[in-house]
Amino acid sequence: MTASDMNNKKRKISEDNESVLPDSKKQYSDHESMEMDLDGASEVNATEMAIETTTLRSSENYLKWQNTISKVVKSVVSIHFAQVTPFDCDPALVSEATGFVVDAELGIILTNRHVVGPGPFVGYVVFDNHEECDVIPIYRDPVHDFGFLKFDPKQIKYTNIQALQLKPSLATVGSEIRVVGNDAGEKLSILAGFISRVDRNAPDYGDLTYNDFNTEYIQAAASASGGSSGSPVVNIDGDAVALQAGGSTEASTDFFLPLNRILRALKCLQSKNQITRGTIQVQWLLKPYDECRRLGLTPESESRARELFPENIGLLVAETILREGPGDVGGIKEGDTLLSVNGIDISSFIQVDDIFDESIDENVRLVIQRGGINHSIDIKIQDLHSITPARYVEVCGATANDLSYQMARCYALPVKGVFLSSATGSFNFDNKEKVGWMLDAIDNIETPDLNTFVEIMKKIPDKSRVTVRYHHLTDHHSPHVTSIYIDRHWCSEFRLYERNDTTGIWDYTNICKPLPAVALKPQSARFIDIPSENPKMAKLSHSLCMVSTVAAIPLDSLSADSLSTSGLIIDAEQGYVIVSRRVVPHDCLDCFVTIADSVIVPATVEFLHPTQNYAIVKYDPKLVNADTITPQLSKVPMKRGEKAHFLGFTQNNRLVSSETNVTDISSVSIPSNIIPRYRATNLEAISIDCNISTRCNSGIIADSEGVVRALWLSFLGERQENKEKVYLMGLDITTCMTVIDILKQGKKPVVNIIDAGFGSISILNARIRGVPEEWITSMENATSNRLQFMTVSRVSCTSETNKLETGDVILSVNDKLVTEMDQLTGVVSSTDSDDAPQTLSFKIVRDGGVIDLDVNTVNVNETDRIIIFAGCILQEPHHAVRQAMTDIPKGVYCTFRGESSPATQYGISSTNFITHVNEIETPDLSSFLSVVTQIPDNSYCKMRLMTFDNVPFAISLKTNYHYFPTASLQRDNSTGKWIEAEYNTTTAKTEI
């Protein structure tokens, strides 16, 4: 290699080094340069030194961030909270979020408004060193997404609480930041990012939910997720420059709230001054200059704005003006561009907030540009807190508040009217939609505000039916009118709740006791005959009615609901009606019978069959003047191939009929649900060849003589993808005749069942399992319907030693060959009968051999007592639980838990058994109640529980009797009425 080649090579290295490290350039003489080229090592050393410098800087940056984060985390808290009731647009929920201390001496924590919530809040915080203390809400902004919680600093003993400094001016484009918070439920997560925008409009999270507006937002890419709400956004110096508020689900984009208005509010709290907030009920959007030009901004105004605010990209434009609000009255129109307020040129939301918040009840002058013409408008500033509801009413199982600015803004509506924050109970207008309904009138009286609504409800007697006019917030063009049933007995609370920012608790006042129900008077009803040439068939409409129930309390793992179906009047003189148990699942409800779609009267639940899916209710025939007819009920079971007539009610309660025939009679048990609840088992189900039967969830099957042969019933099945599966089948009326005859005699029927599930197997499978040939021959000679043997598919939990086992093949019961399921339904007797058999003699095939077995029957007791504790409903394990489990723990069974209850917050789930409280065994409801009534309010208790799969675990739970009192509900078996009692304060009993 020549000297020239070597010099060229060294020059290339030198040039490359200069391109990598431009800061290392130096001036050298030709002589010095030649010496360096000849040496060659100088260039390499310079490169290594530059890399080391970069690494050192990166290392120093890392160490500084590490030191900063180690200090910041001491100020950050994990918030565990519950918004205990639906309020305004926010649902009741239990969740986690993040906050950080902004005043260590006063104990003030900053977090999001959607965490603090506009309604009742209960929560606690956990510091980085795992010290815990309660917090109360002391402020939530009416519009912007921030709020403050307060804790007692004296409760924190093992760490020196540090407050983060709020530095809103340091949030600049390109700044490196860290989001320090409780991301995705983790105790602490640190997410890195860079600020990309500081002038973004507030994100839109959709309709009928909380949205911030009239403020700039900061945008960055930090990929925060659930639980990070309320996290501090800090710079490398450990100062908070923004507040984490939300993010995009479609991109790794996060939205931060600027701290300007937060800092002002904090200073007001620290100086004990009122946090004033002003509004003119106008939503502005920051729009770029090109859009403003298209809306009429003149070149002169744009030039002036660009000169005054060179860093800004646009101006504020009126987006939504609420009708009847100050902005509407003042004459602001959509598309107006805001130029100045009180002579101050405007380019940001922060300037507008500054002026409005300091000008409550004063006039301000706005200069807006519309179509290239400037307009000066004088508008009086309204107190924003005055249109932000701070109270709500709970009545008839629903909650309502005055329409808020938040909700009215979405549709430019006047801020007035009664808004149902939870359209449940008597005001359950739509099972799928619980939020967004507005009450326009009730009992034919207008309801312009909450006070008027309260006064109207005071005067409506319990158990009344009144007319309601209402509409949905999203569609004010479509008013609705319906009648509702006033429930002031199951849902006894009629309370007005008002926010108390001193205590953090919403104080309530019991408004009044319900007016007693008005005595019913007899009413007339006229039946329309079924269009039929057969007069006996035509008159069957006189034996049909509608049965509806209103269940306010979830019981036996069945939800509180209003249901309706048709029933068959089996005794017109005494008022007995037989109906599907899907509609009458238990007797802790209100039941009604509607005659001829004309007269509705109350009914009582007289009988519930434990396995056959039918109930019998009774109404007072004296209250109805109608030509009701007791139909003739068949005493002969139906057979396959028989012709019949189907009469059923469609979904809109229209009676339809069709000729049909029986296609099959099969042994059926409804599949079990994940959560055990009532299901029909051990049935002989009738299938028919009729197209319209699939569109009818109730009806009857009769012959040409008008004799009722079977009931057409709906059966509640398993839950699939948030939908209830419903089976439609026929039940032979002969199956019910023994019970019906006992009731008609004025006695109470009692059913003792064989507590096991049965299925059918073919003759082939029976041979394989070891059934002797003589029994197979007997079966073949005894039946013409279906050749089958019954087998045990499941045995309920029992302590009996002599019991059936899964896989047993049933040959006979009490020496009678078993050919169908109906022979295994048990024994029906009356309460005054002493000779009802309690034991049945079975001959079965087990493990290939024939054995005799005496099996005790069981009388299934329906649930007659529940306890409500910490927002969950507890009861003794009901029959469906015993059907599903082989080993039941000794404890009380949780059948339901409230969405925002302490039970949910601390980990009690449906199907859990509570076996111990504070290490005291609680095998039954009485022992459980005696323990929990001794637990003080706002204190922890230890609970030991067992899952449905018999896995033990333990939790601690904190009581809150203000929002979740302890109560019991028990049926008085002598009167059939339910008695309610409340505890923890003064015990009171109420008859329902």
LODREN-264319 format. One line per 3 residues: for each residue x, y, z of C-alpha. Coordinates in steps of 0.1 Angstrom, whole numbers, plus 5000, padded with zeros to 4 digits. Layout:
N
X/Y/Z; ...
END
This chain:
992
5000/5000/5000; 5014/5034/4990; 5017/5064/5012
4990/5081/4991; 4966/5052/4996; 4972/5052/5033
4966/5089/5036; 4933/5085/5016; 4921/5057/5039
4929/5077/5070; 4911/5108/5055; 4880/5087/5050
4880/5076/5087; 4884/5112/5097; 4856/5123/5075
4833/5096/5089; 4841/5105/5125; 4832/5141/5118
4799/5130/5104; 4791/5110/5135; 4804/5135/5160
4799/5170/5146; 4805/5186/5180; 4841/5172/5180
4853/5194/5151; 4886/5214/5157; 4909/5236/5137
4943/5222/5129; 4974/5234/5109; 4985/5214/5080
5014/5201/5100; 4992/5191/5129; 4968/5174/5105
4996/5155/5088; 5009/5142/5122; 4974/5130/5131
4970/5112/5098; 5003/5095/5101; 4995/5084/5137
4960/5071/5130; 4953/5065/5166; 4941/5100/5173
4910/5095/5151; 4901/5063/5169; 4906/5078/5203
4884/5108/5194; 4856/5083/5183; 4859/5064/5215
4858/5096/5236; 4827/5108/5217; 4809/5075/5223
4819/5075/5259; 4806/5111/5262; 4772/5101/5247
4770/5071/5269; 4778/5092/5299; 4752/5117/5291
4726/5089/5286; 4737/5074/5319; 4734/5107/5336
4699/5112/5322; 4689/5078/5333; 4703/5083/5368
4685/5117/5371; 4652/5101/5360; 4657/5073/5384
4663/5098/5413; 4633/5118/5402; 4610/5088/5400
4621/5075/5434; 4610/5109/5449; 4578/5111/5429
4564/5077/5438; 4562/5088/5474; 4536/5113/5464
4516/5090/5442; 4487/5070/5457; 4466/5041/5444
4429/5050/5448; 4404/5022/5455; 4370/5036/5452
4333/5030/5446; 4308/5054/5431; 4280/5040/5452
4249/5049/5432; 4241/5060/5396; 4242/5098/5394
4238/5120/5363; 4256/5101/5335; 4278/5080/5358
4269/5044/5367; 4275/5028/5400; 4308/5010/5399
4339/4998/5418; 4373/5007/5403; 4409/5017/5409
4427/5049/5398; 4457/5070/5407; 4462/5103/5424
4490/5123/5439; 4495/5146/5469; 4495/5183/5461
4493/5195/5497; 4510/5174/5524; 4499/5195/5553
4462/5197/5544; 4462/5162/5530; 4449/5171/5495
4452/5146/5466; 4446/5155/5430; 4429/5130/5406
4404/5130/5378; 4368/5143/5380; 4357/5110/5365
4373/5092/5395; 4359/5115/5422; 4326/5114/5403
4297/5138/5405; 4278/5116/5429; 4284/5097/5462
4319/5084/5465; 4336/5060/5490; 4372/5052/5488
4407/5048/5503; 4442/5053/5491; 4473/5032/5494
4507/5049/5495; 4539/5035/5480; 4549/5021/5514
4515/5003/5516; 4501/5026/5543; 4463/5030/5538
4439/5057/5548; 4404/5068/5539; 4397/5097/5516
4367/5119/5511; 4358/5141/5480; 4361/5178/5486
4358/5191/5451; 4350/5179/5416; 4351/5204/5387
4317/5208/5370; 4333/5206/5335; 4371/5199/5336
4384/5164/5344; 4399/5170/5378; 4389/5167/5414
4404/5167/5449; 4403/5141/5477; 4412/5147/5513
4430/5125/5538; 4442/5129/5573; 4480/5132/5572
4482/5121/5608; 4472/5086/5598; 4504/5082/5577
4531/5073/5602; 4559/5056/5584; 4567/5079/5556
4574/5116/5550; 4546/5127/5527; 4559/5149/5499
4537/5171/5477; 4543/5174/5440; 4546/5210/5427
4523/5219/5399; 4541/5236/5370; 4517/5241/5341
4540/5263/5322; 4566/5235/5318; 4543/5214/5295
4559/5222/5262; 4561/5204/5229; 4590/5180/5228
4593/5177/5266; 4603/5143/5279; 4578/5131/5305
4569/5102/5327; 4534/5090/5337; 4537/5076/5372
4506/5057/5383; 4484/5027/5389; 4484/5015/5353
4461/4985/5344; 4456/4978/5381; 4493/4974/5389
4505/4990/5421; 4530/5012/5402; 4538/5017/5366
4561/5042/5350; 4554/5050/5313; 4577/5072/5292
4568/5096/5264; 4572/5130/5248; 4546/5158/5246
4536/5162/5209; 4508/5188/5212; 4496/5213/5238
4466/5227/5219; 4444/5197/5213; 4406/5199/5218
4393/5178/5246; 4387/5141/5236; 4352/5129/5230
4344/5096/5248; 4309/5093/5234; 4273/5102/5243
4256/5098/5276; 4289/5098/5295; 4312/5124/5310
4332/5145/5286; 4355/5174/5292; 4352/5205/5271
4362/5242/5268; 4398/5234/5275; 4430/5226/5257
4444/5191/5262; 4480/5179/5260; 4488/5150/5238
4516/5124/5241; 4523/5088/5233; 4527/5069/5266
4504/5039/5261; 4487/5043/5295; 4456/5021/5302
4429/5015/5328; 4439/5025/5363; 4463/5053/5353
4436/5080/5354; 4447/5107/5378; 4485/5100/5374
4509/5128/5375; 4527/5137/5343; 4562/5147/5355
4593/5162/5339; 4628/5152/5348; 4629/5176/5377
4600/5159/5394; 4575/5187/5388; 4539/5178/5377
4533/5194/5343; 4500/5178/5335; 4473/5153/5347
4467/5120/5330; 4430/5120/5319; 4424/5095/5291
4437/5078/5260; 4428/5064/5226; 4420/5027/5223
4430/5027/5186; 4465/5042/5191; 4491/5046/5218
4480/5082/5223; 4473/5097/5258; 4455/5128/5267
4466/5151/5296; 4448/5179/5313; 4467/5211/5317
4473/5223/5353; 4463/5259/5349; 4428/5257/5363
4438/5230/5387; 4464/5252/5403; 4439/5280/5407
4414/5256/5423; 4441/5243/5447; 4451/5278/5458
4414/5285/5466; 4412/5253/5487; 4444/5262/5505
4432/5297/5513; 4397/5284/5521; 4381/5305/5494
4352/5294/5473; 4362/5279/5439; 4341/5301/5416
4333/5288/5381; 4315/5309/5355; 4297/5300/5322
4276/5313/5294; 4265/5278/5284; 4285/5278/5252
4309/5251/5240; 4338/5264/5221; 4362/5245/5199
4397/5255/5189; 4397/5256/5151; 4427/5262/5128
4428/5294/5108; 4419/5277/5075; 4386/5266/5090
4380/5300/5107; 4385/5316/5072; 4358/5294/5058
4335/5304/5086; 4340/5341/5078; 4372/5352/5096
4385/5383/5078; 4421/5385/5067; 4426/5415/5090
4415/5396/5120; 4436/5366/5111; 4466/5388/5106
4461/5404/5140; 4457/5371/5157; 4488/5356/5141
4508/5386/5151; 4496/5386/5187; 4498/5348/5191
4525/5336/5168; 4526/5301/5184; 4489/5294/5180
4473/5278/5150; 4437/5291/5154; 4409/5307/5173
4379/5296/5194; 4347/5291/5175; 4312/5286/5190
4302/5249/5186; 4271/5244/5208; 4249/5271/5223
4225/5257/5249; 4189/5269/5244; 4177/5295/5269
4212/5298/5283; 4231/5332/5287; 4249/5326/5254
4216/5319/5235; 4199/5349/5251; 4229/5371/5243
4227/5362/5206; 4258/5340/5201; 4254/5317/5171
4271/5285/5160; 4302/5292/5139; 4309/5326/5156
4346/5332/5161; 4356/5347/5194; 4380/5376/5191
4380/5393/5226; 4364/5393/5260; 4363/5426/5279
4388/5440/5255; 4413/5412/5259; 4423/5394/5227
4415/5357/5231; 4434/5328/5217; 4429/5300/5243
4403/5284/5266; 4425/5293/5296; 4419/5330/5290
4382/5326/5288; 4381/5306/5320; 4402/5332/5338
4377/5359/5330; 4345/5340/5334; 4355/5325/5368
4361/5359/5382; 4330/5375/5368; 4301/5356/5383
4268/5375/5381; 4286/5403/5362; 4283/5414/5325
4312/5408/5302; 4316/5421/5266; 4324/5395/5239
4335/5405/5205; 4327/5378/5179; 4330/5378/5142
4302/5364/5121; 4303/5364/5083; 4332/5389/5084
4314/5414/5106; 4323/5421/5142; 4295/5420/5169
4298/5432/5205; 4276/5412/5229; 4271/5419/5266
4263/5387/5285; 4258/5381/5322; 4280/5353/5336
4262/5324/5352; 4274/5304/5382; 4284/5271/5367
4278/5253/5400; 4242/5264/5399; 4235/5241/5369
4256/5213/5383; 4233/5189/5403; 4244/5182/5439
4213/5162/5450; 4192/5133/5438; 4160/5115/5448
4157/5078/5453; 4121/5065/5450; 4104/5033/5437
4137/5017/5430; 4149/5045/5407; 4171/5076/5411
4166/5110/5395; 4183/5144/5395; 4179/5177/5377
4192/5176/5342; 4229/5187/5343; 4249/5210/5321
4270/5180/5311; 4240/5161/5297; 4222/5191/5282
4253/5202/5263; 4254/5170/5242; 4221/5180/5225
4220/5218/5230; 4190/5215/5253; 4179/5239/5280
4194/5229/5314; 4161/5219/5330; 4140/5188/5336
4141/5156/5356; 4168/5132/5345; 4166/5095/5355
4201/5085/5364; 4188/5050/5369; 4156/5041/5351
4149/5010/5373; 4122/4998/5396; 4088/5013/5388
4105/5035/5361; 4120/5006/5342; 4110/5018/5307
4134/4996/5288; 4153/4965/5299; 4182/4973/5276
4185/5011/5283; 4187/5024/5319; 4203/5058/5313
4192/5089/5294; 4155/5090/5301; 4137/5123/5309
4105/5125/5328; 4081/5150/5313; 4049/5143/5333
4037/5118/5359; 4001/5112/5369; 3992/5138/5342
4012/5165/5359; 4042/5182/5343; 4076/5176/5360
4098/5206/5350; 4122/5201/5379; 4131/5177/5408
4111/5196/5434; 4079/5192/5414; 4086/5155/5409
4090/5150/5446; 4057/5167/5454; 4039/5146/5429
4053/5114/5442; 4043/5122/5477; 4006/5122/5467
4006/5089/5448; 3994/5059/5469; 4014/5027/5470
4005/5000/5445; 3989/5026/5422; 3991/5026/5384
3997/5060/5369; 4004/5074/5335; 4039/5086/5327
4050/5107/5297; 4088/5106/5290; 4114/5107/5263
4150/5098/5257; 4177/5124/5258; 4190/5113/5224
4156/5116/5207; 4133/5144/5219; 4112/5140/5188
4097/5107/5201; 4077/5111/5233; 4065/5080/5250
4034/5074/5272; 4030/5044/5294; 4015/5033/5327
4038/5023/5356; 4032/5004/5389; 4042/5024/5420
4062/5002/5443; 4067/5018/5477; 4067/4986/5497
4095/4964/5483; 4114/4996/5473; 4104/5015/5505
4131/5043/5503; 4119/5077/5494; 4149/5098/5501
4165/5131/5491; 4203/5129/5490; 4224/5161/5491
4261/5165/5488; 4282/5175/5518; 4317/5186/5508
4327/5190/5545; 4321/5154/5555; 4323/5139/5520
4291/5121/5526; 4258/5126/5509; 4233/5133/5537
4198/5120/5531; 4164/5129/5543; 4135/5105/5544
4108/5124/5526; 4076/5106/5536; 4060/5073/5542
4039/5059/5514; 4002/5066/5512; 3983/5033/5518
3971/5014/5487; 3936/5024/5476; 3909/4996/5480
3900/4981/5447; 3865/4981/5434; 3849/4955/5411
3853/4962/5374; 3837/4946/5343; 3855/4929/5315
3843/4913/5283; 3859/4883/5266; 3861/4879/5228
3855/4844/5216; 3881/4826/5196; 3872/4826/5159
3862/4790/5155; 3834/4769/5141; 3836/4748/5172
3817/4766/5200; 3836/4746/5227; 3869/4758/5213
3857/4793/5209; 3849/4796/5246; 3884/4786/5257
3894/4823/5256; 3872/4828/5287; 3896/4805/5306
3928/4823/5296; 3943/4853/5313; 3976/4871/5317
3998/4867/5347; 4025/4893/5354; 4050/4897/5382
4072/4925/5395; 4102/4912/5415; 4122/4940/5431
4147/4917/5449; 4171/4892/5433; 4165/4859/5450
4177/4824/5444; 4202/4837/5418; 4173/4851/5397
4174/4887/5387; 4149/4913/5398; 4126/4917/5368
4091/4923/5355; 4077/4894/5336; 4044/4884/5319
4028/4854/5303; 3995/4838/5299; 3979/4816/5325
3950/4791/5325; 3921/4798/5349; 3916/4763/5365
3889/4774/5389; 3869/4805/5380; 3849/4805/5413
3879/4805/5435; 3903/4824/5412; 3930/4798/5408
3954/4802/5378; 3981/4779/5366; 4011/4795/5350
4048/4789/5340; 4072/4791/5369; 4095/4811/5348
4072/4841/5354; 4065/4832/5391; 4099/4819/5403
4093/4826/5440; 4069/4845/5462; 4090/4875/5471
4073/4896/5445; 4041/4912/5435; 4018/4891/5413
3989/4903/5391; 3962/4886/5369; 3948/4905/5340
3913/4894/5328; 3903/4899/5291; 3931/4924/5287
3908/4948/5306; 3910/4944/5344; 3941/4938/5364
3939/4925/5400; 3965/4914/5426; 3972/4878/5431
3989/4856/5457; 4013/4828/5451; 3997/4796/5463
4019/4768/5450; 4054/4764/5434; 4063/4730/5420
4099/4723/5428; 4107/4705/5395; 4078/4707/5370
4080/4744/5361; 4045/4755/5370; 4030/4777/5397
3995/4783/5409; 3984/4818/5419; 3950/4830/5432
3931/4863/5426; 3898/4875/5441; 3870/4868/5415
3848/4893/5433; 3870/4921/5419; 3861/4911/5383
3827/4911/5367; 3834/4888/5337; 3822/4856/5321
3852/4835/5332; 3848/4798/5326; 3864/4769/5344
3877/4746/5316; 3874/4709/5316; 3908/4694/5323
3918/4660/5309; 3925/4630/5331; 3940/4610/5302
3976/4617/5292; 3984/4626/5257; 4000/4602/5233
4022/4605/5203; 4003/4611/5170; 3972/4626/5187
3955/4655/5169; 3949/4686/5189; 3944/4724/5188
3971/4748/5199; 3961/4782/5214; 3989/4805/5223
3998/4841/5229; 4024/4858/5207; 4050/4882/5220
4026/4911/5217; 3999/4891/5236; 3977/4883/5206
3958/4850/5209; 3963/4827/5179; 3952/4792/5172
3961/4763/5149; 3954/4726/5144; 3984/4704/5153
3994/4669/5164; 4017/4655/5190; 4051/4646/5174
4070/4634/5205; 4068/4629/5242; 4103/4627/5257
4120/4627/5290; 4137/4661/5295; 4157/4680/5321
4166/4716/5314; 4204/4721/5313; 4220/4736/5344
4233/4772/5345; 4268/4783/5355; 4252/4800/5385
4227/4776/5400; 4191/4787/5397; 4157/4771/5394
4153/4748/5364; 4127/4722/5354; 4139/4686/5358
4125/4651/5353; 4098/4661/5328; 4078/4643/5302
4078/4671/5276; 4053/4673/5247; 4064/4684/5213
4039/4695/5186; 4039/4701/5149; 4028/4737/5148
4046/4767/5132; 4030/4793/5154; 4039/4776/5186
4075/4787/5183; 4063/4823/5183; 4043/4818/5215
4058/4816/5249; 4026/4805/5265; 3993/4788/5258
3974/4755/5259; 3968/4724/5239; 3932/4712/5237
3912/4686/5219; 3882/4692/5196; 3858/4689/5226
3875/4719/5243; 3891/4698/5269; 3925/4711/5280
3951/4684/5275; 3984/4702/5281; 4000/4736/5290
4024/4753/5266; 4051/4767/5289; 4083/4786/5286
4112/4772/5306; 4142/4792/5317; 4174/4777/5305
4211/4784/5307; 4226/4819/5301; 4245/4822/5269
4264/4854/5259; 4244/4877/5281; 4211/4862/5268
4187/4839/5286; 4179/4808/5266; 4143/4799/5268
4128/4765/5259; 4092/4761/5248; 4075/4727/5255
4042/4712/5265; 4034/4699/5300; 4006/4673/5302
3978/4687/5324; 3974/4653/5341; 4008/4658/5357
3993/4688/5376; 3959/4673/5385; 3967/4660/5420
3979/4694/5430; 3950/4711/5414; 3925/4689/5431
3940/4695/5466; 3939/4733/5461; 3903/4732/5450
3895/4714/5482; 3909/4743/5501; 3940/4725/5513
3977/4731/5507; 3996/4706/5485; 4029/4693/5496
4053/4676/5471; 4079/4652/5483; 4104/4646/5455
4132/4621/5448; 4160/4646/5449; 4179/4634/5419
4181/4641/5382; 4170/4614/5358; 4175/4607/5321
4166/4580/5296; 4187/4554/5280; 4179/4530/5251
4173/4493/5255; 4207/4487/5240; 4225/4508/5267
4203/4491/5293; 4216/4457/5282; 4252/4470/5283
4247/4483/5318; 4235/4449/5330; 4197/4451/5330
4184/4415/5330; 4165/4402/5300; 4133/4396/5319
4131/4433/5328; 4138/4443/5291; 4110/4419/5281
4087/4435/5306; 4095/4470/5293; 4088/4460/5257
4054/4445/5267; 4044/4475/5290; 4047/4505/5268
4038/4516/5233; 4052/4552/5236; 4089/4548/5238
4112/4519/5248; 4135/4533/5274; 4148/4529/5309
4153/4557/5334; 4188/4563/5347; 4202/4586/5374
4221/4615/5358; 4229/4634/5390; 4222/4632/5427
4216/4663/5448; 4236/4670/5479; 4223/4649/5508
4235/4634/5541; 4215/4602/5535; 4235/4569/5535
4210/4550/5513; 4209/4571/5482; 4208/4568/5445
4241/4572/5426; 4249/4585/5392; 4246/4557/5366
4219/4537/5385; 4193/4522/5361; 4158/4524/5376
4137/4492/5372; 4108/4498/5395; 4095/4520/5423
4072/4504/5449; 4072/4473/5428; 4058/4491/5397
4078/4491/5365; 4092/4525/5356; 4086/4533/5319
4085/4571/5319; 4098/4602/5339; 4064/4610/5354
4067/4580/5377; 4098/4596/5393; 4084/4630/5402
4077/4621/5438; 4046/4620/5460; 4019/4647/5463
3999/4651/5494; 3981/4677/5515; 3994/4694/5546
3968/4676/5568; 3976/4642/5554; 3994/4618/5578
3998/4588/5555; 4020/4604/5528; 4049/4580/5522
4083/4594/5530; 4103/4565/5516; 4101/4548/5483
4113/4513/5475; 4135/4513/5444; 4148/4483/5425
4179/4494/5405; 4208/4481/5385; 4241/4493/5399
4275/4480/5387; 4259/4453/5367; 4238/4438/5396
4202/4443/5407; 4197/4457/5442; 4169/4470/5463
4171/4505/5478; 4148/4525/5501; 4151/4562/5492
4138/4590/5514; 4118/4617/5496; 4125/4653/5502
4102/4683/5507; 4118/4713/5490; 4115/4744/5511
4113/4776/5492; 4135/4805/5504; 4117/4824/5532
4145/4846/5545; 4174/4867/5533; 4199/4890/5548
4214/4921/5531; 4249/4929/5543; 4275/4951/5527
4254/4953/5496; 4252/4915/5490; 4221/4893/5494
4227/4862/5516; 4204/4832/5520; 4205/4795/5529
4216/4775/5498; 4185/4771/5477; 4174/4739/5460
4193/4746/5427; 4225/4748/5447; 4219/4714/5463
4211/4700/5428; 4245/4713/5415; 4268/4705/5444
4279/4673/5460; 4294/4689/5491; 4279/4721/5504
4300/4742/5529; 4285/4752/5562; 4279/4788/5556
4255/4814/5542; 4252/4816/5504; 4257/4848/5484
4231/4850/5457; 4237/4886/5446; 4261/4915/5451
4255/4952/5442; 4277/4967/5415; 4292/4994/5438
4289/4976/5471; 4316/4968/5497; 4310/4932/5488
4321/4938/5453; 4349/4961/5463; 4365/4937/5488
4358/4904/5468; 4326/4886/5478; 4312/4870/5447
4279/4854/5438; 4280/4816/5447; 4304/4822/5475
4297/4808/5510; 4306/4829/5540; 4317/4804/5566
4333/4826/5593; 4332/4863/5603; 4359/4874/5627
4367/4838/5632; 4332/4830/5644; 4315/4803/5625
4284/4813/5606; 4266/4781/5595; 4232/4797/5591
4216/4831/5587; 4208/4836/5624; 4243/4831/5635
4256/4853/5607; 4232/4881/5616; 4242/4880/5653
4278/4884/5644; 4276/4912/5618; 4252/4934/5638
4281/4937/5663; 4305/4951/5637; 4309/4989/5640
4303/5012/5611; 4334/5020/5589; 4354/4992/5604
4371/4961/5590; 4360/4926/5597; 4377/4894/5586
4357/4869/5566; 4365/4833/5556; 4347/4821/5525
4344/4791/5502; 4340/4793/5465; 4314/4772/5446
4343/4748/5438; 4350/4744/5475; 4382/4765/5474
4386/4784/5507; 4399/4820/5509; 4398/4849/5533
4392/4887/5528; 4389/4918/5549; 4358/4939/5544
4350/4974/5555; 4315/4982/5565; 4296/5013/5553
4261/5014/5569; 4253/5049/5555; 4250/5036/5520
4248/4999/5526; 4229/4991/5558; 4223/4957/5572
4187/4944/5568; 4167/4912/5568; 4136/4901/5550
4116/4872/5563; 4083/4856/5553; 4056/4852/5579
4043/4818/5570; 4010/4823/5588; 4001/4854/5568
4024/4850/5537; 4036/4885/5541; 4073/4895/5542
4087/4914/5572; 4116/4938/5567; 4140/4947/5596
4169/4971/5596; 4199/4969/5619; 4231/4988/5629
4211/5019/5638; 4177/5015/5653; 4160/4983/5645
4127/4988/5626; 4103/4963/5612; 4080/4969/5582
4054/4946/5568; 4054/4943/5530
END
